[in-house]
Amino acid sequence: MFIPFSDDVLLDSRRAVVLPRQETLVLADLFLGMGAARRKRPDLLPASQQNDIWERLLGLLDDYRPKRVVLLGDIKPNQGTLEEDEEQELRMLFRKLQSQGREVVQVVGHPERTWGPSMEGTGVQPVDAYRVGYNTLMHRRRIFVYPRHDPPHGFWINGGLHPLFAVPITGADGQEEWLRYPAFLYTGFALVMPPFVSYAQGWEVMQPERLPRQARAWKVLGEQLAPLSLPDLPPPPESLKNLARAQGKNRKKDGRGAEPDEGID
């Protein structure tokens, strides 16, 4: 399922943005190369989830036949060393992405510190922004503060902060329950994308009262996209506003004690 966002932007329920006039497919945080190693760790990645990633990716390539694929974010956190069968899986990914002369572009927050072993031999050099038509692709952890876009009738498409919305429902016992949904969010300044892989989920539930008045959002529910009525969405409970972020060896801090822009958002 897809929803036309503008004359040249489609939102696809497979967690992708399509720019049909530019024949461009945009994906945020395609951590496909992590799958082979993670399946052998204690926190096993279900095979069904990895198969779903491939099915959605191949389906998008077949349906839209883009001449360009833009990957927002690292291929794996910090573009680090490939483990176990990751190298074979990652090379297979790039062979598929680059088949039929297709161009592959990678946009990251800090190209100067984002080159790593996982990118060797791919022929891809990360950049910090990429213009496609009137719009500019970026990967930063920001939702409200953006540079003024030039041209003014274009906007930013950001893959670095993945929106989550908490929606109340009535449970089987009649009590109120909350479900969290990944979503596309337009703030009036930028279109913010969900991650392509579900385990790269967002870590901050959006609070509707803090969003600009012109904000719009569409929740991702399986193969469906559904608009969220933000003015009617109540504030999430305190327990859902922030999710605990797992700490790991790839989550390094910079000199100020802050975490870098890249990584699983």
Buried (B, 14 or more C-beta within 10 A) or exposed (E): EBBEBBEBBBBBBBBBBBBBEBBBBBBBBBBBBBBBBBBEEEEEBEEEBBEBBBEBBEEBBEBBEBEBBBBBBBBBBBBBEBBEBBBEBBBEBBEBBBEEEBBBBBBBBBBEBBEBEBBEEBEBEBBBBBEBBBBBBBBBBBBEEBEEBEEEEBBBBBBBBBBBBBBEEEEEEEEEEBEBBBBBBBBBBBBBBBBBBEBBBBBBBBEBEEBEEEBBBBBBBEEEBBEBEBEEBEEBEEEBEEBEEEEEEBBEEEEEEEBBBBBBB
